[in-house]
Amino acid sequence: MPIFSSPKLHADLVKALELEVRAKFDKTPDVIVGLESRGFLFGPSLALRLDAGFVPVRKQGKLPGKLETEGYEKEYGTDFFQIQSDAIAKGQTVLVVDDIMATGGSAMAAGNLVKKIGGDIMGYLFLMELEFLHGRDKLNAPVVTLLSGQDAESREKELPLGQTKESAEDVKSVQDAGGAAASKQP
């Protein structure tokens, strides 16, 4: 992910995510849960910006200690996520983050793990969503996606309730960087 090779672009991405959270939710989370592995790239930085803890959800067999496990279906079979049983205190509010939402299966599994150990899901945050797969239909909490099929100019003209011009500009910076990085790929 070339965006992380530039400190400015990385900072712009995290700032845009922070502004989306502050605009779309009534409060900030107590904990950010990042999904393996791309949720680990921006989840900890976002957690610091929101004064929240960070908890990883990993594939089976990669975490120490007492664990909870949840299966989810993939195109080619079943996979399993795990979370440490004591990672979230009962009643803490949790925002689940990942890079892309496709079918929603991995996000749903992460949400189920959070609930198993006593956390309250306040929502899900993704950089992008493959809307045609209808993954958000599986999730029982608000879903926020930073990048959509709209261009940044149309987002600036019709800002969603609570979104600021500043967050639209941050989104444009991230979109422009993503397009530039993609055009440099072989």
Rosetta blueprint (number, residue, H / E / L):
1 M L
2 P H
3 I H
4 F H
5 S H
6 S L
7 P H
8 K H
9 L H
10 H H
11 A H
12 D H
13 L H
14 V H
15 K H
16 A H
17 L H
18 E H
19 L H
20 E H
21 V H
22 R H
23 A H
24 K H
25 F L
26 D L
27 K L
28 T L
29 P L
30 D L
31 V E
32 I E
33 V E
34 G E
35 L E
36 E L
37 S L
38 R L
39 G H
40 F H
41 L H
42 F H
43 G H
44 P H
45 S H
46 L H
47 A H
48 L H
49 R H
50 L L
51 D L
52 A L
53 G E
54 F E
55 V E
56 P E
57 V E
58 R E
59 K E
60 Q L
61 G L
62 K L
63 L L
64 P L
65 G L
66 K L
67 L E
68 E E
69 T E
70 E E
71 G E
72 Y E
73 E E
74 K E
75 E L
76 Y L
77 G E
78 T E
79 D E
80 F E
81 F E
82 Q E
83 I E
84 Q E
85 S L
86 D L
87 A L
88 I L
89 A L
90 K L
91 G L
92 Q L
93 T E
94 V E
95 L E
96 V E
97 V E
98 D E
99 D E
100 I E
101 M E
102 A L
103 T L
104 G L
105 G H
106 S H
107 A H
108 M H
109 A H
110 A H
111 G H
112 N H
113 L H
114 V H
115 K H
116 K H
117 I L
118 G L
119 G L
120 D E
121 I E
122 M E
123 G E
124 Y E
125 L E
126 F E
127 L E
128 M E
129 E E
130 L L
131 E H
132 F H
133 L H
134 H L
135 G H
136 R H
137 D H
138 K H
139 L L
140 N L
141 A L
142 P L
143 V E
144 V E
145 T E
146 L E
147 L E
148 S L
149 G L
150 Q L
151 D L
152 A H
153 E H
154 S H
155 R H
156 E H
157 K H
158 E L
159 L L
160 P L
161 L L
162 G L
163 Q L
164 T L
165 K H
166 E H
167 S H
168 A H
169 E H
170 D H
171 V H
172 K H
173 S H
174 V H
175 Q H
176 D H
177 A H
178 G H
179 G H
180 A H
181 A H
182 A H
183 S H
184 K H
185 Q L
186 P L
